[in-house]
Amino acid sequence: MPSPVLVVDQLRTEFPGPTGPVSAVDGVSFSVDRGRILGLVGESGCGKSMTALSIMRLVPPPGRAAGGSVHVEGHGDIMGLSRSRMRALRGGDVSMIFQDPMSSLNPVMRVGEQMVEGLRYHRGLGRREAFERAVEMLHLVGIQNPQRRVLEYPHQMSGGMCQRVMIGMALCCEPKLILADEPTTALDVTIQAQILRLIHEVRERTGTAIVLITHDLGVIAETAEDVCVMYAGVIVERSSVRRLFAQPLHPYTSGLLRSVVASHDDAAIKSPLPAIRGSVPSLSELPGGCRFSDRCDHVMERCRVEAPVLTEVEPGHEVRCWLYPADQQPSPEVNGARETRRADVEA
């Protein structure tokens, strides 16, 4: 059985607001097994990227971690690690591919120097050996003539090539976990397909666990095995990708899927896409009860006054919605499974 590399449990991240703390990430829980790809999907501003930054403990001030735990295999709960141990963890056992490679790479350093820097710090390699490893990584991610490209600056490369460099940097130290934040944003369709294929190859070759953050359901369908749907700082649905696309349970998930063009029929393409009415609420002015209640076509009176919890409706399929009443609390089996997975990571 695959073992969990990452277990996130009730993670909360707060920012100061006009009337008090605002939770950008509010009680988020999920786990990722070795060799699996978990998709984190939702609209812009739902908390996907902030979840990744919280895991890496890179939340920009004045934000702060307000609760929960993040267990990484071999390191225990990293929320309590010192700054020096976190620096050793980042880029070593846990790497992150940031959303915009052109702003993430240092513009005044050759890409090879940036890769060598991480290898020497995390793996203790000599300069020549680290340089050879950097060339090997550029070749691995499909960059032609890596011996020449390793000496170039970021501005001498296209956006797609810079994204490949970022993936190569993330892979240099053979991490257990990669957090990929919108790795195909702003790339044309052809390059997107190449990057997604590369992520698949990386997983197959190295067994690395990957958290893939995106707003694109097509990317999730093509790349991930498991998925968490986020809305306004919380997870509203969690299941396998196959089950989610076959039988979405939350009204928000159903709305997202309806808004995707799924047919090449001319009539379907020309007809207007159904949209979810309204807009995402401000985190400082959330509606009472369910956070999706103001936009939901199935809203009930209970939805406006009482917040649902994430409940297992079917084995492996959880949803935060009053349309699926169980006892409205996570079952003992679900809580027991979370404790078991956390213990496995710590071991």
C-alpha positions as CSV (number, residue, x, y, z in Angstrom):
1,M,0.0,0.0,0.0
2,P,1.3,3.5,-0.8
3,S,2.3,5.6,2.2
4,P,1.3,9.2,2.8
5,V,4.0,11.7,2.2
6,L,1.9,14.7,3.3
7,V,-1.0,14.9,5.8
8,V,-2.6,18.3,6.3
9,D,-5.0,18.5,9.2
10,Q,-7.3,21.4,10.0
11,L,-4.8,24.0,8.6
12,R,-5.8,27.6,9.2
13,T,-4.1,30.8,8.0
14,E,-5.3,34.3,9.1
15,F,-4.8,37.8,8.0
16,P,-5.9,41.0,9.8
17,G,-9.2,42.3,8.7
18,P,-11.3,45.5,9.2
19,T,-13.3,43.8,12.0
20,G,-10.9,41.1,13.1
21,P,-8.9,38.2,11.8
22,V,-9.9,36.8,8.3
23,S,-9.2,33.1,7.6
24,A,-7.8,32.7,4.1
25,V,-7.4,29.0,4.7
26,D,-10.0,27.7,7.2
27,G,-9.7,24.1,8.5
28,V,-8.3,22.5,5.3
29,S,-7.5,18.8,5.6
30,F,-6.1,16.4,3.0
31,S,-3.3,13.8,2.4
32,V,-1.2,12.8,-0.6
33,D,0.3,9.3,-1.0
34,R,3.7,8.5,-2.5
35,G,3.5,8.5,-6.3
36,R,0.0,10.2,-6.4
37,I,-1.1,13.5,-7.8
38,L,-3.7,15.4,-5.8
39,G,-5.5,18.3,-7.6
40,L,-6.5,21.4,-5.6
41,V,-9.1,23.2,-7.7
42,G,-11.4,26.3,-7.4
43,E,-11.9,29.8,-8.5
44,S,-9.3,32.6,-8.1
45,G,-9.2,33.7,-4.5
46,C,-10.5,30.5,-3.0
47,G,-7.4,29.8,-1.0
48,K,-5.5,27.3,-3.2
49,S,-2.2,29.1,-3.5
50,M,-2.4,30.3,0.1
51,T,-2.8,26.6,1.2
52,A,0.5,25.8,-0.6
53,L,2.3,28.8,0.9
54,S,1.0,27.8,4.3
55,I,2.4,24.3,3.9
56,M,5.8,25.8,2.9
57,R,5.5,28.3,5.7
58,L,5.9,31.2,3.2
59,V,2.8,33.1,4.1
60,P,3.5,36.8,3.4
61,P,3.2,39.1,6.5
62,P,0.9,40.2,8.1
63,G,-0.6,36.7,7.5
64,R,0.1,34.0,10.1
65,A,-0.5,30.3,10.7
66,A,-3.4,30.1,13.2
67,G,-3.9,26.4,13.7
68,G,-3.7,22.9,12.4
69,S,-0.8,20.6,11.5
70,V,1.3,19.7,8.4
71,H,3.0,16.3,8.7
72,V,5.7,15.5,6.1
73,E,7.2,12.0,5.9
74,G,10.3,11.8,8.0
75,H,9.9,15.3,9.5
76,G,6.7,15.1,11.7
77,D,4.7,18.3,12.1
78,I,6.7,20.9,10.3
79,M,4.6,23.8,11.7
80,G,6.9,23.6,14.7
81,L,10.2,23.4,13.0
82,S,12.8,26.2,13.4
83,R,13.6,28.5,10.5
84,S,16.9,26.8,9.8
85,R,15.3,23.4,9.6
86,M,12.5,24.8,7.3
87,R,15.2,26.2,5.0
88,A,16.8,22.8,4.8
89,L,13.4,21.2,4.1
90,R,12.4,23.7,1.3
91,G,14.0,22.7,-1.9
92,G,15.2,19.4,-0.3
93,D,12.4,17.0,0.6
94,V,9.7,19.5,-0.3
95,S,9.8,21.7,-3.4
96,M,7.4,24.3,-4.9
97,I,6.9,25.3,-8.5
98,F,5.6,28.9,-8.3
99,Q,2.9,30.3,-10.5
100,D,5.0,32.8,-12.5
101,P,8.5,31.5,-13.5
102,M,9.6,34.8,-14.9
103,S,9.2,36.5,-11.5
104,S,10.3,33.4,-9.5
105,L,13.7,33.1,-11.2
106,N,16.5,35.6,-10.4
107,P,16.9,37.8,-13.5
108,V,20.5,38.6,-12.9
109,M,21.7,35.0,-12.3
110,R,22.2,32.4,-15.0
111,V,19.7,29.5,-14.6
112,G,22.5,27.1,-14.0
113,E,23.9,29.1,-11.1
114,Q,20.4,29.1,-9.5
115,M,20.2,25.3,-9.8
116,V,23.7,24.8,-8.6
117,E,23.0,26.9,-5.5
118,G,20.3,24.6,-4.3
119,L,22.2,21.4,-5.0
120,R,25.3,22.6,-3.1
121,Y,23.1,23.8,-0.1
122,H,20.8,20.8,0.1
123,R,23.0,17.9,-1.2
124,G,26.5,19.2,-0.4
125,L,27.8,18.6,-4.0
126,G,30.9,20.2,-5.3
127,R,30.5,22.9,-7.9
128,R,31.5,20.7,-10.9
129,E,29.2,17.8,-9.8
130,A,26.3,20.2,-9.1
131,F,26.8,21.8,-12.6
132,E,26.6,18.4,-14.2
133,R,23.5,17.6,-12.3
134,A,21.9,20.9,-13.4
135,V,22.6,20.0,-17.1
136,E,21.1,16.6,-16.5
137,M,18.0,18.1,-15.0
138,L,17.5,20.5,-17.9
139,H,17.8,17.5,-20.3
140,L,15.3,15.6,-18.2
141,V,12.7,18.3,-18.5
142,G,13.1,18.4,-22.3
143,I,15.2,21.5,-22.9
144,Q,17.3,21.2,-26.0
145,N,21.0,21.8,-25.9
146,P,21.1,22.0,-22.0
147,Q,24.9,22.6,-21.9
148,R,24.3,26.0,-23.6
149,R,20.9,26.8,-21.9
150,V,22.4,26.3,-18.4
151,L,24.6,29.4,-19.1
152,E,21.7,31.6,-20.1
153,Y,19.7,34.2,-18.2
154,P,15.9,33.8,-17.7
155,H,15.1,36.7,-20.1
156,Q,16.8,34.7,-22.9
157,M,14.3,31.9,-22.5
158,S,10.6,31.7,-23.4
159,G,7.9,31.3,-20.7
160,G,7.6,27.6,-21.4
161,M,11.3,27.1,-21.1
162,C,11.4,29.0,-17.8
163,Q,8.6,26.8,-16.5
164,R,10.7,23.8,-17.4
165,V,13.6,25.3,-15.6
166,M,11.5,25.7,-12.5
167,I,10.4,22.1,-12.7
168,G,14.0,21.0,-13.1
169,M,15.0,23.1,-10.1
170,A,12.2,21.4,-8.1
171,L,13.5,18.0,-9.1
172,C,17.2,18.6,-8.6
173,C,17.3,17.3,-5.0
174,E,14.8,14.4,-5.6
175,P,12.1,15.7,-3.3
176,K,9.4,13.5,-1.7
177,L,6.8,16.2,-2.4
178,I,6.3,18.9,-5.0
179,L,3.7,21.7,-4.7
180,A,2.9,22.9,-8.3
181,D,1.0,26.2,-8.2
182,E,-0.7,26.8,-11.6
183,P,2.3,25.4,-13.6
184,T,0.5,25.9,-16.9
185,T,-0.8,29.4,-16.4
186,A,-0.1,31.9,-19.3
187,L,1.3,29.1,-21.5
188,D,-0.1,28.3,-24.9
189,V,-2.1,25.0,-25.3
190,T,0.8,23.1,-26.9
191,I,3.3,24.0,-24.1
192,Q,0.6,23.3,-21.5
193,A,0.3,19.7,-22.8
194,Q,4.0,19.3,-22.8
195,I,4.3,20.5,-19.1
196,L,1.5,18.2,-18.0
197,R,3.1,15.3,-19.8
198,L,6.4,16.2,-18.0
199,I,4.6,16.2,-14.6
200,H,3.3,12.7,-15.3
201,E,6.7,11.5,-16.4
202,V,8.3,13.0,-13.2
203,R,5.8,11.1,-11.0
204,E,6.3,7.9,-12.9
205,R,10.1,8.1,-12.8
206,T,10.7,9.3,-9.3
207,G,7.6,8.3,-7.3
208,T,7.3,11.9,-6.1
209,A,4.0,13.0,-4.5
210,I,2.5,16.1,-6.2
211,V,-0.1,18.6,-5.2
212,L,-1.3,20.3,-8.4
213,I,-3.0,23.6,-7.9
214,T,-5.1,24.9,-10.7
215,H,-8.5,26.5,-11.7
216,D,-8.7,24.4,-14.8
217,L,-10.8,21.3,-14.5
218,G,-9.4,20.0,-17.8
219,V,-5.9,19.9,-16.2
220,I,-7.3,18.0,-13.2
221,A,-9.1,15.5,-15.4
222,E,-5.9,14.8,-17.4
223,T,-3.3,14.8,-14.7
224,A,-4.6,14.0,-11.2
225,E,-6.0,10.9,-9.5
226,D,-7.5,12.6,-6.4
227,V,-9.1,16.1,-6.1
228,C,-10.1,18.6,-3.5
229,V,-12.6,21.4,-4.5
230,M,-12.1,24.6,-2.6
231,Y,-14.4,27.5,-2.1
232,A,-13.9,30.6,0.1
233,G,-11.1,29.1,2.1
234,V,-12.6,25.7,2.8
235,I,-12.8,22.3,1.0
236,V,-16.3,21.7,-0.2
237,E,-15.8,18.3,-1.9
238,R,-13.0,15.7,-1.8
239,S,-12.9,12.4,-3.8
240,S,-11.1,10.6,-6.6
241,V,-11.1,12.5,-10.0
242,R,-13.0,9.7,-11.7
243,R,-15.8,9.8,-9.1
244,L,-16.0,13.6,-9.0
245,F,-16.5,13.9,-12.8
246,A,-18.9,11.0,-12.9
247,Q,-21.0,12.1,-9.9
248,P,-20.3,15.6,-8.4
249,L,-22.2,16.1,-5.2
250,H,-21.7,19.7,-4.2
251,P,-23.7,22.3,-6.1
252,Y,-20.5,24.4,-6.6
253,T,-18.7,21.4,-8.1
254,S,-21.6,20.8,-10.4
255,G,-21.6,24.4,-11.5
256,L,-17.9,24.3,-12.3
257,L,-18.4,21.2,-14.4
258,R,-21.3,22.7,-16.3
259,S,-19.2,25.6,-17.2
260,V,-16.7,23.5,-19.1
261,V,-17.1,22.9,-22.9
262,A,-17.4,19.1,-23.1
263,S,-18.5,18.7,-26.6
264,H,-17.2,19.5,-30.1
265,D,-20.7,19.8,-31.4
266,D,-21.2,23.2,-33.1
267,A,-24.5,23.8,-31.3
268,A,-22.9,23.1,-27.9
269,I,-20.0,25.3,-28.6
270,K,-22.1,28.3,-29.8
271,S,-24.6,28.1,-27.0
272,P,-23.8,30.2,-24.0
273,L,-22.1,28.4,-21.1
274,P,-24.1,28.2,-17.9
275,A,-22.5,30.3,-15.2
276,I,-22.7,30.2,-11.4
277,R,-24.7,33.3,-10.4
278,G,-23.2,35.9,-8.2
279,S,-19.6,36.1,-7.2
280,V,-17.2,34.7,-4.6
281,P,-17.9,36.5,-1.2
282,S,-15.3,38.5,0.5
283,L,-13.6,36.5,3.2
284,S,-14.2,39.4,5.6
285,E,-18.0,39.4,4.8
286,L,-18.9,35.7,4.5
287,P,-22.6,34.8,4.5
288,G,-24.0,33.0,7.6
289,G,-24.1,29.3,7.5
290,C,-22.9,27.7,4.2
291,R,-20.4,30.0,2.4
292,F,-22.0,29.0,-1.0
293,S,-25.6,29.7,0.1
294,D,-26.0,33.1,-1.7
295,R,-25.1,31.5,-5.0
296,C,-26.7,28.0,-4.6
297,D,-29.8,27.0,-6.6
298,H,-30.7,24.4,-3.9
299,V,-30.4,26.7,-0.9
300,M,-32.6,25.8,2.1
301,E,-33.3,27.8,5.3
302,R,-30.8,25.7,7.2
303,C,-28.1,26.6,4.8
304,R,-28.3,30.3,5.7
305,V,-27.9,29.7,9.5
306,E,-25.9,26.6,10.0
307,A,-22.5,25.8,8.4
308,P,-22.2,22.2,7.1
309,V,-19.2,20.0,7.9
310,L,-17.2,17.9,5.5
311,T,-19.1,14.5,5.6
312,E,-18.3,11.2,4.0
313,V,-21.4,10.4,1.9
314,E,-19.8,7.4,0.1
315,P,-16.5,5.6,0.8
316,G,-13.8,8.0,-0.3
317,H,-16.2,10.8,-1.3
318,E,-16.8,13.7,1.1
319,V,-18.9,16.8,0.7
320,R,-19.7,19.9,2.7
321,C,-23.5,20.3,2.0
322,W,-26.8,19.9,3.8
323,L,-28.2,18.1,0.7
324,Y,-26.5,15.0,2.0
325,P,-27.5,14.5,5.6
326,A,-25.7,11.7,7.5
327,D,-25.4,12.6,11.2
328,Q,-23.7,15.8,9.9
329,Q,-20.5,14.9,11.6
330,P,-17.5,13.1,10.1
331,S,-17.8,9.4,10.9
332,P,-15.5,7.8,13.5
333,E,-14.1,5.7,10.6
334,V,-13.0,9.0,8.8
335,N,-11.5,10.5,11.9
336,G,-9.7,7.2,12.7
337,A,-8.3,7.0,9.1
338,R,-6.9,10.5,9.5
339,E,-5.2,9.6,12.8
340,T,-3.7,6.4,11.2
341,R,-2.4,8.3,8.2
342,R,-0.8,11.0,10.4
343,A,0.9,8.2,12.5
344,D,2.2,6.6,9.2
345,V,3.8,9.9,8.2
346,E,5.4,10.5,11.6
347,A,6.8,6.9,11.5
